[in-house]
Amino acid sequence: ARIAVLPPDAAKSERRAYWEEILGGALDMCMGLGDAAATEVAVPMLTMRLIANCYKGGPGSAGAAGILVDKILDCAEKCAASSNKNVRLSVATAILNTSSYLHASSTTTFPPSVAMRVVDVVGTIAGCGKYETEAMVRSLVALGTVLLLPGGCGSEVKKLAKERSIGSMVQRVAGGHGEMAGAVSKEIMSILSS
């Protein structure tokens, strides 16, 4: 299913209900692992890759992911501290694509609480101390993306992120993840100070 979502015809808007069922089933299976979601590999990795691809696939699969965004963020939170680097990269990609969808969505306005859930998942990612550079950069870009959400939502997320001292977390994790993470961190700090 994670590859089947990519052809344009497979994810056209008329097929949204189909993708809601597929994605919902994968999320249920992943969430059904409970605490084992952080130690299992196959189901969490394939679920996170399916999520990432749903946002890229087309209006049907992206719409399904948009409807299931709360469940997606719950699942990403459960899988974020995975002991497997491929799962961690998949989580980071799913969070990045989720934040990009929130930013690009012109038909649906998401409440700040949804965007703050992205911030929370990035906090879990940063806090676990397991993420490799590429996955950390994707996570930081996801954070920066929700800080720049249009309208009042972005302003509210930025305010809450400042209250939670997200800037110090960003600087701490970026320091150990190379030049690109440092550049993204600098941009996030600029957003937070504006």
C-alpha positions as CSV (number, residue, x, y, z in Angstrom):
1,A,0.0,0.0,0.0
2,R,2.8,2.4,0.7
3,I,4.0,2.3,-2.9
4,A,0.5,1.9,-4.4
5,V,-0.5,5.3,-3.1
6,L,2.0,7.1,-5.3
7,P,0.6,6.7,-8.9
8,P,-1.7,9.7,-9.6
9,D,-4.7,7.6,-10.5
10,A,-4.5,5.5,-7.3
11,A,-4.8,8.6,-5.1
12,K,-7.3,10.7,-6.9
13,S,-9.9,12.5,-4.8
14,E,-12.7,9.9,-5.5
15,R,-10.6,7.3,-3.7
16,R,-10.3,9.2,-0.4
17,A,-12.6,6.7,1.5
18,Y,-10.5,3.8,0.3
19,W,-7.3,5.5,1.6
20,E,-9.0,6.4,4.9
21,E,-9.7,2.7,5.3
22,I,-6.2,1.6,4.3
23,L,-4.4,4.3,6.4
24,G,-6.8,3.9,9.3
25,G,-6.2,0.1,9.4
26,A,-2.4,0.6,9.3
27,L,-2.6,3.2,12.1
28,D,-4.8,0.9,14.2
29,M,-2.3,-2.0,13.7
30,C,0.6,0.3,14.7
31,M,-1.2,1.7,17.7
32,G,-2.3,-1.8,18.7
33,L,1.4,-2.5,19.4
34,G,1.2,-0.3,22.4
35,D,4.6,0.3,24.0
36,A,6.1,-2.3,21.6
37,A,5.8,0.3,18.8
38,A,9.2,1.7,20.0
39,T,10.9,-1.7,19.6
40,E,9.1,-3.3,16.7
41,V,10.3,-2.5,13.2
42,A,8.0,-3.7,10.3
43,V,4.6,-2.3,11.3
44,P,5.8,1.1,12.6
45,M,8.2,1.6,9.6
46,L,5.7,0.6,7.0
47,T,3.0,2.7,8.7
48,M,5.2,5.8,8.8
49,R,6.2,5.3,5.2
50,L,2.6,4.9,4.2
51,I,1.7,8.2,6.0
52,A,4.6,10.0,4.3
53,N,3.5,8.7,0.9
54,C,-0.2,9.5,1.5
55,Y,0.7,13.2,1.7
56,K,2.6,13.0,-1.6
57,G,0.2,10.7,-3.5
58,G,-2.7,12.9,-4.5
59,P,-5.8,14.5,-3.2
60,G,-7.5,11.3,-2.2
61,S,-4.7,9.9,-0.1
62,A,-3.7,13.4,1.2
63,G,-7.3,14.1,2.2
64,A,-7.4,10.8,4.0
65,A,-4.2,11.7,5.9
66,G,-5.6,15.1,6.7
67,I,-8.8,13.6,8.2
68,L,-6.6,11.2,10.3
69,V,-4.0,13.7,11.3
70,D,-4.7,13.3,15.1
71,K,-4.3,9.6,14.8
72,I,-1.2,10.0,12.7
73,L,0.4,12.2,15.3
74,D,-0.5,9.8,18.1
75,C,1.2,7.0,16.2
76,A,4.2,9.1,15.3
77,E,4.6,9.9,19.0
78,K,4.5,6.2,19.9
79,C,7.1,5.3,17.3
80,A,9.4,8.4,17.8
81,A,11.7,6.8,20.3
82,S,12.2,3.7,18.2
83,S,15.4,1.6,18.6
84,N,15.6,1.2,14.8
85,K,17.1,4.0,12.6
86,N,14.9,3.2,9.6
87,V,11.8,3.7,11.8
88,R,13.2,6.9,13.2
89,L,13.8,8.2,9.6
90,S,10.3,7.2,8.6
91,V,8.8,9.0,11.7
92,A,10.8,12.2,10.8
93,T,9.6,12.0,7.2
94,A,6.0,11.5,8.2
95,I,6.2,14.4,10.6
96,L,7.8,16.6,7.9
97,N,5.1,15.7,5.4
98,T,2.4,16.3,8.0
99,S,3.7,19.7,8.8
100,S,4.0,20.5,5.0
101,Y,0.4,19.4,4.5
102,L,-0.8,21.6,7.4
103,H,1.1,24.5,5.9
104,A,-0.2,24.0,2.3
105,S,-3.7,23.1,3.2
106,S,-5.9,25.9,1.8
107,T,-9.3,24.1,2.2
108,T,-9.0,23.1,5.9
109,T,-7.9,25.3,8.8
110,F,-6.3,23.2,11.5
111,P,-6.5,24.4,15.1
112,P,-3.2,25.3,16.8
113,S,-3.6,22.2,19.0
114,V,-2.8,20.0,15.9
115,A,0.3,22.0,15.1
116,M,1.4,21.9,18.7
117,R,1.2,18.1,18.5
118,V,3.8,18.3,15.8
119,V,5.9,20.4,18.2
120,D,5.4,17.7,20.8
121,V,6.5,14.9,18.5
122,V,9.6,16.8,17.6
123,G,10.2,17.3,21.3
124,T,10.0,13.5,21.8
125,I,12.4,13.0,18.9
126,A,14.9,15.5,20.3
127,G,14.5,14.2,23.8
128,C,15.2,10.6,23.0
129,G,18.7,11.3,21.8
130,K,18.7,8.6,19.2
131,Y,18.2,10.5,15.9
132,E,20.8,10.6,13.2
133,T,21.5,13.8,11.3
134,E,19.2,13.4,8.4
135,A,16.2,12.4,10.5
136,M,16.9,15.3,13.0
137,V,17.2,17.8,10.2
138,R,13.8,16.6,8.8
139,S,12.3,17.0,12.3
140,L,13.7,20.5,12.7
141,V,12.3,21.5,9.3
142,A,8.9,20.1,10.4
143,L,9.1,22.3,13.5
144,G,10.0,25.4,11.5
145,T,7.2,24.7,9.1
146,V,4.5,24.6,11.8
147,L,6.0,27.8,13.3
148,L,5.3,29.4,10.0
149,L,1.7,28.3,9.6
150,P,-0.4,31.1,8.1
151,G,-2.8,33.2,10.0
152,G,-3.4,33.0,13.7
153,C,-2.5,29.4,14.0
154,G,1.2,30.1,13.3
155,S,1.3,33.0,15.8
156,E,-0.3,30.8,18.5
157,V,2.1,27.9,17.9
158,K,5.0,30.4,18.0
159,K,3.8,31.8,21.3
160,L,3.4,28.4,22.9
161,A,6.8,27.2,21.5
162,K,8.4,30.2,23.2
163,E,6.6,29.4,26.5
164,R,8.0,25.9,26.3
165,S,11.5,27.1,25.6
166,I,11.6,25.2,22.3
167,G,14.5,27.4,21.2
168,S,16.9,26.0,23.8
169,M,16.0,22.4,22.8
170,V,16.5,23.3,19.1
171,Q,20.0,24.8,19.8
172,R,20.9,21.8,21.9
173,V,20.0,19.1,19.4
174,A,21.3,21.0,16.4
175,G,24.7,21.3,17.9
176,G,25.4,17.6,17.5
177,H,23.9,17.2,14.1
178,G,26.1,19.0,11.6
179,E,26.0,22.1,9.5
180,M,22.5,21.6,8.0
181,A,20.9,21.2,11.4
182,G,22.8,24.3,12.6
183,A,21.4,26.3,9.6
184,V,17.8,25.1,10.3
185,S,18.3,25.8,14.0
186,K,19.3,29.4,13.1
187,E,16.2,29.8,11.0
188,I,14.0,28.5,13.8
189,M,15.6,30.9,16.3
190,S,15.0,33.7,13.9
191,I,11.3,32.7,13.6
192,L,11.0,32.5,17.3
193,S,12.5,35.9,17.9
194,S,10.3,37.7,15.4
